[in-house]
Amino acid sequence: MKKTIPIKVEKVEITSENKCSFCVGSKCCSYITHKIETPKSKTDFDYLLWQVSHKNVRLYKDEDGWFLLVDNACNHLLPDGRCGIYEVRPAVCRTHTNDYCEYDAPAEEGFKYYFDGYESLLAYCKKRYKKWDQWKAKQAAEG
């Protein structure tokens, strides 16, 4: 019979100063977002369909507008999750706050719309534009 030895685990308070050290995968350094103009036409959405057809490209809308999201880790991320250029990092990194970030809750929870690729955006286009298929057929016929 194996004897178990109780281990006392000290609870650590997570603050904005130490939060990054608890984040597995350095979430905020594993993608970029790019704000885009609000898509308003079928042509705008057709263009977005092309963009989300590429690997690691997604699309979302939140209270700040529409964004492309590109999953691609920062080149300066060290194996232990720290920044390899911390002292000379870009301004966008310096101004990023972790007061409430992906460590606290997935970013997707704040999205009004989220499209993880071509199929999900196409379904939205067909719902938004009832004559989407006819419009695409007309485009195909015109060459």
RANORDA-V530765 format. One line per field, one symbol per residue. ss: DSSP state (H for helix, E for strand, - for the rest). phi: phi as a letter, one per 40 degrees, with the letter a starting at -180 (. if undefined). A space follows every 10 residues. Layout:
ss = ???
phi = ???
This chain:
ss = ---------- --------HH HH----HHH- EEEEEE---- -HHHHHHHHH HH----EEEE EE--EEEEEE E-----E--- --E--HHH-- HHHHH----- ------HHHH --EEE--HHH HHHHHHHH-- -HHHHHHHHH HH-
phi = .cccbcbcbc cbccbccbdd ccccgfdcbb abbbcbcccb bccdccccdc ccccdgbbaa bbcchbacbb caccccccdc gcccbdcbcc dcccccbbda bcccadddcc ccbabcidcc ccccdcccbd bdcccccccc ccg
